[in-house]
Amino acid sequence: MSTFMRSTGFRLTIVSLGLAVLSGCFGGDGMFRDRGQDYRQAKLSAPLELPPGVSSETLDDQYVVPGIQTHKPLPGKFEIQRPEPLAKNVGTAEVKIQTLDNQSWILLDGDPNQVWPRMRIFLDRAGLEIAKADGKTAIIDTQWRDPVGDGASRERFRFRLEEGVHKGTSEIHVLVQINGNDQWPKKSDDFKRESQMVRIVAQYLADQDTAGAVSILAQRSDSKGKIFIEGGDGGLESRHLRLQLPLDRAWAALGLALVKAGFEIEDDRREVNKYSLIYTDPEAEQPGWFARTFGTPRDDLSRYVVEMKEVGPEEARIYLNYQKGRRLGEDEREKLLSRIMGYLY
């Protein structure tokens, strides 16, 4: 209590001094009037007058729209929504390393059929002999690698390619076995060695020109990704996201996506798989200088609850609603779910 009061008192003192100094430097209301909307009062000025003898041909429109002179506006009024900004995590032609707990994997553009030949080239150049390559399961096993140097252990690697969360993306998972039998472990025997191999593969894929490294199968690929918007259309369930991932990973990916999509997490209740959120529409008018500086309450904040439900060992559903039981319109729900979806990976 005492700490809070000292902090608050210090802040009020600084603000008071600041106001006194500012009011001494600027007279009238010029300091605190928000000029952010002044452009709305702007008026068209008179056409530019050229001096005698100067031609205006260079100022004419060089790209006239055909038929614009005879165009007739359509009757009625139409509302055109602005397109949602592109998610920054999709379609950027990047190779990324994702980490959850002690496991790491590679995320990159291109479906598994496209990434498969690139992995075969990597293994050949790295000198790792292939023991088994199964195109149907997209798994490549290497031969045992003899130790190099004193104290080194025999090791072998399994590379598993999976369809990414979004359409047209892939994940590469690495499994490391150390001094074992012919039975692959469920998790790597050495997480440090797994992480090293993930970095090596990711660096190779990021450095290579992939223009010609596309398999014939990629041309008839039916990659759909692991995330979908479904429901609604008169059904019992409202629109929601279906995410084909294990619950722990789905929950972690959702939390990161919410933050990147512009939500502020007020409460994280993992025991019931719910997030309480605050969201400000990026298209809404931003507060003026005074509101940003002195914390004037905002009226454009919306509060939501996002709930994740497990429907299978590799599948979860994500529902979005207003807090306190208010009904959320389907258009708004669709818009926000699409935004969240763009940042899930």
Wavefront OBJ file of the C-alpha trace (Angstrom):
o trace
v 0.000 0.000 0.000
v 2.725 2.464 0.926
v 4.715 1.656 -2.200
v 1.695 2.268 -4.394
v 0.930 5.575 -2.717
v 4.528 6.790 -3.101
v 4.529 5.890 -6.748
v 1.206 7.596 -7.372
v 2.242 10.720 -5.527
v 5.458 10.960 -7.511
v 3.550 10.638 -10.761
v 1.016 13.319 -9.834
v 3.821 15.688 -8.831
v 5.582 15.231 -12.154
v 2.350 15.738 -14.124
v 1.502 18.889 -12.136
v 4.955 20.349 -12.718
v 4.725 19.463 -16.385
v 1.384 21.238 -16.748
v 2.718 24.310 -14.987
v 5.765 24.500 -17.234
v 3.758 23.878 -20.389
v 1.084 26.444 -19.512
v 3.838 29.008 -18.958
v 5.347 28.341 -22.356
v 2.139 28.323 -24.405
v -0.768 30.705 -24.027
v -4.460 30.043 -24.630
v -5.707 26.599 -25.512
v -3.143 25.969 -28.239
v -1.248 23.404 -26.186
v -4.084 21.045 -25.391
v -6.356 21.363 -28.410
v -6.175 18.167 -30.435
v -5.338 19.103 -34.024
v -5.406 15.507 -35.225
v -8.716 16.017 -37.082
v -8.026 19.448 -38.570
v -7.617 17.946 -42.011
v -11.351 17.207 -42.045
v -12.048 20.957 -42.325
v -9.734 21.353 -45.319
v -11.367 22.916 -48.422
v -10.542 22.755 -52.095
v -8.493 25.725 -53.249
v -8.784 27.496 -56.587
v -7.102 25.842 -59.598
v -3.485 26.718 -60.163
v -3.114 29.781 -62.372
v -0.216 29.596 -64.806
v 1.600 32.669 -66.121
v 0.955 33.719 -69.734
v 2.704 31.618 -72.338
v 3.020 28.501 -70.129
v 1.213 25.405 -71.398
v -0.763 23.198 -69.014
v -0.466 20.032 -71.117
v 1.999 18.478 -68.682
v -0.554 18.839 -65.893
v -3.290 16.946 -67.698
v -4.281 13.414 -66.716
v -2.203 11.033 -68.817
v -4.149 7.925 -67.781
v -7.802 8.673 -68.389
v -10.182 5.836 -67.493
v -12.045 4.765 -70.676
v -15.731 5.600 -70.559
v -15.498 7.672 -67.385
v -17.179 10.639 -69.050
v -20.363 8.645 -69.737
v -20.329 6.652 -66.494
v -23.554 6.608 -64.517
v -23.481 5.753 -60.798
v -25.444 2.724 -59.654
v -28.585 3.361 -57.625
v -28.538 2.714 -53.904
v -25.807 2.834 -51.297
v -23.085 0.270 -50.823
v -20.752 -0.372 -47.904
v -17.333 -1.665 -48.903
v -15.294 -3.039 -46.027
v -11.562 -2.524 -45.947
v -9.560 -5.705 -46.472
v -7.899 -7.195 -43.433
v -4.129 -6.588 -43.346
v -2.053 -9.596 -44.332
v -0.802 -11.671 -41.430
v 2.909 -11.153 -41.003
v 3.619 -14.831 -40.417
v 2.228 -16.236 -43.652
v 3.531 -16.079 -47.179
v 6.741 -14.277 -46.290
v 9.045 -16.864 -47.884
v 10.876 -17.296 -44.604
v 12.320 -20.288 -42.801
v 11.558 -20.123 -39.088
v 12.408 -22.239 -36.067
v 9.517 -22.811 -33.669
v 10.049 -23.965 -30.074
v 7.633 -25.401 -27.517
v 8.918 -26.781 -24.229
v 12.077 -28.736 -25.155
v 11.105 -29.418 -28.754
v 11.976 -27.430 -31.866
v 10.824 -27.705 -35.452
v 11.159 -25.814 -38.733
v 8.354 -23.847 -40.385
v 8.693 -22.812 -44.029
v 6.709 -22.010 -47.158
v 5.895 -24.843 -49.547
v 3.889 -28.005 -48.962
v 5.666 -31.285 -48.036
v 5.807 -32.407 -51.673
v 7.906 -29.346 -52.450
v 10.138 -29.619 -49.377
v 10.785 -33.367 -49.767
v 13.384 -33.134 -52.614
v 15.140 -30.288 -50.829
v 15.589 -32.487 -47.753
v 16.991 -35.304 -49.916
v 19.549 -32.868 -51.355
v 20.479 -31.657 -47.861
v 21.117 -35.184 -46.569
v 23.284 -35.985 -49.584
v 25.403 -32.860 -49.141
v 25.642 -33.363 -45.382
v 26.978 -36.900 -45.886
v 24.104 -38.547 -43.990
v 23.256 -41.886 -45.590
v 19.560 -42.653 -45.941
v 18.355 -45.913 -44.435
v 14.683 -45.469 -45.350
v 12.662 -42.833 -47.178
v 8.884 -43.242 -47.139
v 7.141 -40.720 -49.371
v 3.657 -41.660 -48.143
v 4.406 -40.857 -44.512
v 6.988 -38.181 -45.453
v 9.600 -39.705 -43.122
v 13.321 -40.054 -43.835
v 15.521 -42.182 -41.556
v 19.306 -42.012 -41.705
v 21.842 -44.754 -41.115
v 23.653 -44.924 -37.799
v 26.433 -42.367 -37.786
v 29.679 -43.570 -36.249
v 31.208 -41.388 -33.541
v 33.809 -38.792 -34.437
v 36.302 -37.987 -31.692
v 36.752 -39.326 -28.181
v 33.629 -39.779 -26.121
v 31.259 -39.311 -29.057
v 28.190 -41.521 -29.371
v 26.581 -43.297 -32.277
v 23.547 -41.411 -33.529
v 20.913 -41.437 -36.206
v 18.202 -39.006 -37.249
v 14.593 -39.149 -38.353
v 13.207 -36.236 -40.375
v 9.409 -36.022 -40.480
v 7.661 -33.602 -42.842
v 4.160 -32.448 -42.036
v 1.671 -30.106 -43.575
v 1.818 -26.750 -41.808
v -1.031 -25.012 -40.041
v -1.680 -22.804 -43.079
v -2.160 -24.014 -46.621
v 1.080 -24.084 -48.595
v 3.381 -24.379 -45.568
v 5.354 -27.272 -44.087
v 6.925 -28.310 -40.811
v 10.088 -30.376 -40.422
v 10.485 -32.298 -37.166
v 13.770 -33.932 -36.140
v 14.137 -36.984 -33.896
v 17.578 -37.982 -32.558
v 18.484 -41.445 -31.251
v 21.721 -42.011 -29.347
v 23.313 -45.454 -28.865
v 19.960 -47.232 -29.025
v 18.441 -50.275 -30.650
v 16.341 -50.366 -33.796
v 13.265 -48.967 -32.013
v 12.873 -45.202 -32.409
v 12.156 -43.308 -29.172
v 9.057 -41.102 -28.846
v 11.234 -38.091 -28.038
v 14.836 -37.290 -28.867
v 17.471 -38.816 -26.612
v 19.406 -35.544 -26.745
v 17.401 -32.312 -27.055
v 20.574 -30.248 -27.467
v 21.616 -32.361 -30.433
v 18.080 -32.110 -31.844
v 18.205 -28.327 -31.588
v 21.583 -28.247 -33.335
v 20.308 -30.313 -36.249
v 17.174 -28.148 -36.548
v 19.362 -25.045 -36.843
v 21.625 -26.669 -39.429
v 18.706 -27.758 -41.628
v 16.938 -24.399 -41.275
v 20.084 -22.499 -42.241
v 20.607 -24.712 -45.296
v 17.020 -24.291 -46.492
v 17.145 -20.526 -45.957
v 20.371 -20.203 -47.948
v 19.393 -22.288 -50.961
v 17.727 -21.056 -54.122
v 14.557 -23.144 -54.329
v 13.386 -22.096 -57.792
v 13.947 -25.529 -59.320
v 13.588 -27.716 -56.252
v 9.952 -28.671 -56.752
v 8.810 -32.244 -57.141
v 6.388 -33.396 -59.808
v 3.919 -34.304 -57.072
v 3.732 -30.680 -55.977
v 1.896 -29.768 -59.172
v -1.090 -31.875 -58.144
v -0.881 -31.275 -54.406
v -4.133 -30.972 -52.445
v -2.575 -29.243 -49.432
v -5.276 -27.704 -47.234
v -3.414 -26.802 -44.068
v -4.506 -27.600 -40.523
v -6.756 -24.645 -39.730
v -10.259 -23.899 -40.998
v -13.202 -21.592 -40.302
v -16.410 -23.569 -40.074
v -19.883 -23.569 -38.492
v -22.701 -21.082 -38.839
v -24.834 -21.229 -41.987
v -27.922 -21.953 -39.918
v -26.275 -24.744 -37.937
v -26.331 -25.227 -34.194
v -22.766 -23.964 -33.728
v -21.612 -20.437 -34.463
v -18.593 -19.807 -36.682
v -15.374 -21.061 -35.093
v -11.837 -22.169 -35.918
v -10.910 -25.832 -36.222
v -7.228 -26.428 -35.540
v -5.652 -29.837 -36.132
v -2.919 -29.756 -33.502
v -2.352 -31.334 -30.076
v -4.030 -29.280 -27.355
v -0.809 -28.092 -25.645
v 0.659 -26.802 -28.870
v -2.687 -25.379 -30.027
v -3.047 -23.440 -26.761
v 0.470 -22.012 -26.980
v 0.026 -21.085 -30.651
v -3.307 -19.403 -29.897
v -1.843 -17.236 -27.136
v 0.931 -15.996 -29.424
v -1.518 -15.396 -32.288
v -3.857 -13.326 -30.107
v -1.071 -10.966 -29.094
v 0.200 -10.570 -32.653
v -3.355 -10.006 -33.912
v -3.715 -6.980 -31.624
v -5.529 -8.435 -28.608
v -4.522 -7.658 -25.040
v -4.808 -10.694 -22.751
v -6.455 -9.755 -19.460
v -6.754 -13.263 -18.056
v -5.218 -16.601 -19.053
v -7.140 -19.527 -17.559
v -5.393 -22.644 -18.783
v -7.403 -24.889 -16.446
v -10.564 -24.160 -18.478
v -8.805 -23.203 -21.749
v -10.139 -19.630 -21.856
v -8.598 -16.246 -22.612
v -10.220 -12.971 -21.536
v -9.271 -10.276 -24.030
v -9.395 -6.577 -24.831
v -9.359 -5.536 -28.466
v -9.188 -2.157 -30.187
v -10.139 -2.045 -33.844
v -7.048 -0.778 -35.733
v -9.391 1.078 -38.131
v -11.020 3.045 -35.291
v -9.991 6.650 -34.761
v -7.030 6.921 -32.438
v -7.271 9.119 -29.337
v -5.853 12.617 -29.414
v -2.656 13.788 -27.778
v -4.327 14.635 -24.477
v -6.040 11.230 -24.198
v -2.845 9.344 -25.013
v -0.824 11.374 -22.500
v -3.204 11.543 -19.549
v -5.145 8.312 -19.931
v -8.601 9.591 -20.852
v -10.949 6.534 -20.893
v -11.458 4.947 -24.294
v -14.949 4.052 -25.532
v -13.863 1.838 -28.452
v -12.514 -1.058 -26.399
v -14.254 -4.399 -26.855
v -13.925 -7.321 -24.474
v -14.062 -10.900 -25.663
v -13.673 -14.443 -24.405
v -11.818 -16.997 -26.528
v -12.436 -20.610 -25.558
v -10.602 -23.671 -26.850
v -12.274 -27.081 -26.747
v -10.462 -30.344 -27.345
v -12.422 -32.637 -29.662
v -9.702 -35.217 -30.269
v -6.042 -35.998 -29.579
v -4.972 -33.909 -32.592
v -7.836 -31.438 -32.920
v -9.208 -28.419 -31.079
v -11.907 -25.832 -31.770
v -11.665 -22.130 -30.979
v -14.768 -20.079 -30.155
v -14.999 -16.283 -29.859
v -17.735 -14.394 -27.975
v -18.336 -11.123 -26.184
v -17.845 -11.046 -22.457
v -20.910 -10.800 -20.169
v -23.230 -12.651 -22.504
v -23.720 -10.015 -25.190
v -24.479 -11.434 -28.625
v -21.638 -11.131 -31.136
v -22.659 -10.466 -34.727
v -21.588 -13.067 -37.263
v -19.853 -10.499 -39.490
v -17.731 -9.253 -36.607
v -17.008 -12.799 -35.439
v -15.935 -13.822 -38.940
v -13.646 -10.805 -39.246
v -11.911 -11.392 -35.907
v -11.591 -15.159 -36.396
v -10.003 -14.551 -39.794
v -7.544 -12.152 -38.195
v -6.602 -14.666 -35.475
v -6.345 -17.416 -38.074
v -3.777 -15.415 -40.029
v -1.381 -15.420 -37.077
v -1.758 -19.070 -36.030
v 1.151 -21.293 -37.028
l 1 2 3 4 5 6 7 8 9 10 11 12 13 14 15 16 17 18 19 20 21 22 23 24 25 26 27 28 29 30 31 32 33 34 35 36 37 38 39 40 41 42 43 44 45 46 47 48 49 50 51 52 53 54 55 56 57 58 59 60 61 62 63 64 65 66 67 68 69 70 71 72 73 74 75 76 77 78 79 80 81 82 83 84 85 86 87 88 89 90 91 92 93 94 95 96 97 98 99 100 101 102 103 104 105 106 107 108 109 110 111 112 113 114 115 116 117 118 119 120 121 122 123 124 125 126 127 128 129 130 131 132 133 134 135 136 137 138 139 140 141 142 143 144 145 146 147 148 149 150 151 152 153 154 155 156 157 158 159 160 161 162 163 164 165 166 167 168 169 170 171 172 173 174 175 176 177 178 179 180 181 182 183 184 185 186 187 188 189 190 191 192 193 194 195 196 197 198 199 200 201 202 203 204 205 206 207 208 209 210 211 212 213 214 215 216 217 218 219 220 221 222 223 224 225 226 227 228 229 230 231 232 233 234 235 236 237 238 239 240 241 242 243 244 245 246 247 248 249 250 251 252 253 254 255 256 257 258 259 260 261 262 263 264 265 266 267 268 269 270 271 272 273 274 275 276 277 278 279 280 281 282 283 284 285 286 287 288 289 290 291 292 293 294 295 296 297 298 299 300 301 302 303 304 305 306 307 308 309 310 311 312 313 314 315 316 317 318 319 320 321 322 323 324 325 326 327 328 329 330 331 332 333 334 335 336 337 338 339 340 341 342 343 344 345
